Amino acid sequence: MKKVMIFVLLCMLYFPTISICQDKNLPPEWVFDDKNEIKNWGGLNQLQPLVVDTVKNAKGEKVTVLKTVSTGGDPYVFPDGNWNGFLPGVQQPFDGKKYPIIYIGVRVNVSSTWQIYYVTDQDTVYSERQRQNFQVNASDDFVDMQFKMTEGGWQEKEIRGFRLDPGTIAGVEAEIDYLSLRGVPGGKPKAVDHSGKLAITWGKIKN
């Protein structure tokens, strides 16, 4: 037992990125620093191919983002998953009550309603019952948004996968800096307004 504890402690100290040291119950997070982060994103519909690219924010700083453009009124993609939920061994189910907030840093060219559909341990089929809409407005710079999942019983269930609909119209040019259930990722620059205050927008829920 002592040897095991010593090994774990050494692992945490010297190899923090090794999977044995990570809490497998953590919900997903994508920061798009590497194109391999999207290799398991499936079920692409009415979207141009996903690309991880480097762009500049309003201050001229380089930002690595996920880029895509909607080509119809029902664009969607399954982050690390498909119609059956998260891919086994890629993402783990997580507690919706413990992790009720979705964080996203995004810049778009046109305002539109975005959507999250999800499946759970109690309802494994994607449907309108388990869906939440939120408004993303056009902006010249990235906006840090966060919104609490309140529709369909997210906070009472185990989340086994979700679908991201980046807009509900054609022509939405989306640049996503990060998508997280854990909070604003460390190391990611937070958007600021002209007064120097942190510009975090609580997503406006639309049903």
C-alpha positions as CSV (number, residue, x, y, z in Angstrom):
1,M,0.0,0.0,0.0
2,K,2.8,2.4,0.9
3,K,4.5,1.7,-2.5
4,V,1.3,2.5,-4.3
5,M,0.8,5.8,-2.4
6,I,4.4,6.8,-3.1
7,F,3.9,6.0,-6.8
8,V,0.8,8.1,-7.1
9,L,2.3,11.0,-5.3
10,L,5.4,10.9,-7.6
11,C,3.1,10.7,-10.6
12,M,1.2,13.7,-9.5
13,L,4.3,15.7,-8.8
14,Y,6.4,14.8,-11.9
15,F,3.9,13.6,-14.5
16,P,0.7,15.5,-14.0
17,T,-0.5,14.9,-17.6
18,I,-0.3,11.1,-17.4
19,S,-3.9,9.7,-17.5
20,I,-3.5,7.6,-14.3
21,C,-3.1,10.9,-12.4
22,Q,-6.2,12.5,-13.9
23,D,-9.7,12.4,-12.4
24,K,-11.6,10.3,-15.0
25,N,-14.9,11.7,-13.6
26,L,-14.1,15.2,-14.8
27,P,-16.4,16.5,-17.6
28,P,-14.9,17.3,-21.0
29,E,-13.0,20.3,-22.0
30,W,-11.6,21.4,-25.4
31,V,-9.1,24.2,-25.9
32,F,-8.3,23.6,-29.6
33,D,-4.5,23.9,-29.2
34,D,-4.1,20.8,-31.3
35,K,-5.9,19.5,-34.3
36,N,-6.1,16.1,-32.7
37,E,-8.6,17.5,-30.2
38,I,-11.3,17.3,-32.9
39,K,-10.4,13.9,-34.5
40,N,-13.3,12.2,-32.6
41,W,-15.9,14.9,-33.3
42,G,-18.6,13.1,-35.3
43,G,-21.9,13.4,-37.1
44,L,-21.2,16.6,-38.9
45,N,-24.3,18.1,-40.4
46,Q,-24.7,21.3,-42.5
47,L,-21.3,22.5,-41.4
48,Q,-18.1,23.0,-43.4
49,P,-15.3,20.7,-42.3
50,L,-14.0,21.5,-38.8
51,V,-10.5,23.1,-38.8
52,V,-8.2,24.1,-35.9
53,D,-6.6,27.3,-37.0
54,T,-4.7,30.3,-35.6
55,V,-6.5,33.7,-35.8
56,K,-6.0,37.1,-34.2
57,N,-8.3,38.6,-31.6
58,A,-9.2,42.3,-31.5
59,K,-5.9,43.2,-29.8
60,G,-3.9,41.4,-32.5
61,E,-3.0,38.4,-30.2
62,K,-2.8,35.0,-31.8
63,V,-5.5,32.6,-30.7
64,T,-5.9,28.9,-31.7
65,V,-9.6,28.1,-32.4
66,L,-12.0,25.7,-33.9
67,K,-13.4,27.2,-37.1
68,T,-16.5,26.2,-39.1
69,V,-19.3,27.7,-41.1
70,S,-22.9,26.6,-41.1
71,T,-24.3,25.7,-44.6
72,G,-27.9,25.3,-43.6
73,G,-30.5,25.9,-40.9
74,D,-29.7,22.7,-38.9
75,P,-26.0,22.6,-38.3
76,Y,-24.6,20.3,-35.6
77,V,-21.7,18.2,-34.5
78,F,-21.2,15.7,-31.6
79,P,-18.0,16.6,-29.6
80,D,-16.1,13.4,-29.1
81,G,-19.2,11.4,-29.8
82,N,-22.1,10.4,-32.1
83,W,-25.8,9.7,-31.9
84,N,-25.0,7.2,-29.2
85,G,-23.3,9.7,-26.9
86,F,-19.6,10.0,-26.0
87,L,-17.3,7.6,-27.6
88,P,-16.2,4.9,-25.0
89,G,-12.7,5.5,-23.9
90,V,-12.6,9.0,-25.2
91,Q,-15.0,10.9,-22.8
92,Q,-16.6,9.6,-19.7
93,P,-20.2,10.3,-18.5
94,F,-20.4,13.0,-15.8
95,D,-22.8,14.3,-13.1
96,G,-25.0,17.0,-14.5
97,K,-25.8,18.3,-11.0
98,K,-22.1,18.8,-10.2
99,Y,-21.3,20.3,-13.6
100,P,-24.3,22.3,-14.7
101,I,-22.6,25.2,-16.5
102,I,-21.2,25.2,-20.0
103,Y,-18.4,27.7,-20.8
104,I,-17.6,28.8,-24.3
105,G,-15.3,31.4,-25.8
106,V,-16.6,32.3,-29.2
107,R,-16.6,34.9,-32.0
108,V,-19.2,34.9,-34.8
109,N,-20.1,37.1,-37.7
110,V,-23.8,37.0,-37.3
111,S,-26.2,36.7,-34.3
112,S,-28.1,33.4,-34.0
113,T,-29.6,31.0,-31.6
114,W,-27.3,28.1,-30.7
115,Q,-28.4,24.8,-29.2
116,I,-27.2,22.0,-26.9
117,Y,-28.9,18.6,-27.2
118,Y,-27.9,15.9,-24.8
119,V,-28.5,12.3,-23.7
120,T,-28.4,10.8,-20.2
121,D,-28.5,7.6,-18.3
122,Q,-32.3,7.9,-18.1
123,D,-32.9,9.0,-21.7
124,T,-30.4,7.7,-24.3
125,V,-32.1,9.2,-27.4
126,Y,-31.5,12.7,-28.6
127,S,-34.8,14.6,-28.6
128,E,-36.4,18.0,-28.0
129,R,-37.1,17.0,-24.4
130,Q,-33.4,17.4,-23.6
131,R,-32.4,20.6,-25.4
132,Q,-31.4,24.1,-24.4
133,N,-31.1,27.2,-26.6
134,F,-28.9,30.2,-26.1
135,Q,-28.2,33.3,-28.0
136,V,-24.8,34.1,-29.4
137,N,-24.4,37.6,-30.8
138,A,-22.1,38.9,-33.5
139,S,-18.9,40.4,-32.2
140,D,-15.6,41.8,-33.5
141,D,-13.8,40.0,-30.6
142,F,-14.1,36.8,-28.7
143,V,-16.8,36.7,-25.9
144,D,-16.5,34.4,-22.9
145,M,-20.0,33.0,-22.3
146,Q,-21.3,30.7,-19.6
147,F,-24.8,29.4,-19.3
148,K,-26.5,27.0,-16.8
149,M,-28.2,24.0,-18.2
150,T,-31.7,24.2,-16.8
151,E,-33.9,22.5,-19.4
152,G,-34.8,18.8,-19.6
153,G,-33.4,17.8,-16.2
154,W,-29.7,18.1,-16.9
155,Q,-29.0,18.7,-13.2
156,E,-30.8,15.5,-12.1
157,K,-29.1,13.1,-14.5
158,E,-25.8,11.6,-15.6
159,I,-24.8,13.2,-18.9
160,R,-23.6,10.7,-21.5
161,G,-23.0,12.9,-24.5
162,F,-24.2,16.1,-26.1
163,R,-24.6,17.7,-29.5
164,L,-23.5,21.3,-30.3
165,D,-25.6,23.2,-32.8
166,P,-23.6,26.4,-33.7
167,G,-26.4,28.5,-35.0
168,T,-29.8,27.8,-36.6
169,I,-29.2,29.6,-39.9
170,A,-26.8,29.3,-42.8
171,G,-23.8,31.5,-43.0
172,V,-22.7,31.5,-39.3
173,E,-18.9,31.8,-39.3
174,A,-17.9,30.4,-35.9
175,E,-14.6,30.6,-34.2
176,I,-14.6,28.8,-30.9
177,D,-11.7,29.4,-28.5
178,Y,-12.7,26.8,-26.0
179,L,-15.7,24.6,-24.9
180,S,-15.6,23.4,-21.4
181,L,-17.7,22.0,-18.6
182,R,-15.0,22.8,-16.0
183,G,-14.7,26.6,-16.2
184,V,-12.7,29.0,-18.3
185,P,-9.5,27.0,-19.2
186,G,-6.3,28.1,-17.5
187,G,-3.9,29.9,-19.8
188,K,-6.7,31.1,-22.1
189,P,-6.8,34.9,-22.2
190,K,-10.1,36.3,-21.1
191,A,-11.9,38.9,-23.1
192,V,-12.0,42.4,-21.6
193,D,-14.2,45.3,-22.4
194,H,-13.0,48.8,-23.1
195,S,-13.2,49.7,-19.3
196,G,-10.8,46.9,-18.5
197,K,-13.3,44.7,-16.8
198,L,-13.6,41.1,-17.5
199,A,-16.2,40.5,-20.2
200,I,-18.0,37.4,-19.2
201,T,-21.5,37.2,-20.6
202,W,-24.1,34.9,-19.0
203,G,-25.8,33.3,-22.0
204,K,-29.3,34.4,-22.6
205,I,-31.5,31.3,-22.6
206,K,-34.0,31.1,-25.4
207,N,-36.7,28.4,-25.5
